[in-house]
Amino acid sequence: MSEVKRTSSSSRRQGAIAKATRAQIIANRLSAGSREEVNLLLGSTSRRQTTPLRKVFVRSDDPASPPPMSRIVSTQGRGGAVTLKVYLGLLRRSSKDPYDTQLSSRRWARLLDLNDPAMLGARRVSDAISRLADLNLVSVEKVRGGPSKVTLLREDGTGEPYQPPGARYKNKPVERYFQLPDDLWNGYIQALSGPALAMLLVLSAEPASSGDGTWWSVERFPEWYGLSASMRAKGTSELQEVKLLRVDKRMVDRPRGGTNDDWDRVRNVYRLLNPAANPPRKKGDLTRSRLKALDLKAAGQ
């Protein structure tokens, strides 16, 4: 699998050119087989340009119960990148009732542009699907003479049947979810490491990430997302390198009764860019400010 490389510029003009062609450069790194599988994946469901994903997959308000994503990227070798990518592919592909798919491990390996897709890559995909089954994110049914049938379960890892987020179900509250843009499959998802992909999902789940920016309390971040400070730093750094993220330093308002030293406090504010930016809000969606208020209320702030 290809590594993300830093692109340097010797002038402002060269930097502008690099930024304008970044998506094309990354897409061109895909093998012909991977590009073919990407086209099949994105064409599998008409009129869709995003993948909906419940926020509970990424964030938990109970420190004793880490979210499923953190269990994938924090406990498996190589950061669980292949497992996370296969899961995102399953969510994109299995979008209609009964929310299942039969695709060979070899083809999944081609989609992710893994080395040796027929053997080693296919084995890594099979291991990833087994891991997802262990986490109660999918169920797997062996099919004689063909690929196993993989059926989605709820993103919270409870093992309950999957239903698409966003709809109102009887006697159930509306659940928070976010949308992952299809354009990220054109080379970005394939190239990103586990920490970078995890941080991409964390930022995508935060409504302000595509607007003015979002930030976290250093203390609350590991409680909510189950990710270490080093994984957060590594992931955000890589997202910046490929121009999917902008990080700004902003002064923190001085607390009432504070000293002059408090003016020197700053926080990192994160904003997604380019293909990673969340899709425009549709009529009927909750506003970013309302979603942020719900998050703060759930966190007891």
VENUR-V86933 format. One record per backbone hydrogen bond with DSSP energy under -0.5 kcal/mol. CO is the residue of the C=O (numbers start at 0). NH is the residue of the N-H. If there is no record, write none. Layout:
CO_NH, CO_NH
This chain:
5_7, 10_14, 11_15, 12_16, 13_17, 14_18, 15_19, 16_20, 17_21, 18_21, 20_24, 21_25, 22_26, 23_27, 24_28, 25_28, 26_29, 30_34, 31_35, 32_36, 33_37, 34_38, 35_39, 36_40, 37_41, 38_42, 40_43, 44_47, 48_181, 50_179, 52_177, 53_56, 54_57, 54_58, 56_68, 60_62, 61_64, 66_69, 66_70, 67_71, 68_72, 69_73, 70_74, 71_75, 75_78, 76_79, 77_80, 79_83, 80_84, 81_85, 82_86, 83_87, 84_88, 85_89, 86_90, 87_91, 88_92, 89_93, 92_94, 95_98, 98_151, 100_149, 103_107, 104_108, 105_109, 106_110, 107_111, 108_113, 109_112, 115_118, 115_120, 115_121, 118_122, 119_123, 120_124, 121_125, 122_126, 123_127, 124_128, 125_129, 126_130, 127_131, 128_132, 129_133, 130_134, 131_136, 131_137, 132_135, 135_158, 136_152, 138_150, 139_141, 140_148, 142_145, 147_149, 148_140, 148_150, 149_100, 150_138, 151_161, 153_156, 159_153, 163_166, 166_168, 168_171, 175_54, 177_52, 178_180, 179_50, 180_183, 181_184, 182_185, 183_188, 184_186, 186_190, 187_191, 192_196, 193_197, 194_198, 195_199, 196_200, 197_201, 198_202, 199_203, 200_204, 201_205, 202_205, 204_206, 205_208, 206_209, 207_210, 207_212, 208_271, 213_269, 216_220, 217_221, 218_222, 219_223, 220_224, 221_225, 223_59, 227_231, 228_232, 229_233, 230_234, 231_235, 232_236, 233_237, 234_238, 235_239, 236_240, 237_241, 238_243, 238_244, 239_242, 243_272, 245_247, 245_270, 247_249, 247_268, 249_266, 254_257, 258_261, 259_262, 260_263, 261_264, 264_251, 266_249, 268_247, 269_213, 270_245, 272_275, 273_276, 281_284, 286_290, 287_291, 288_292, 289_293, 290_294, 291_295, 292_296, 293_297, 294_298, 295_300, 296_299
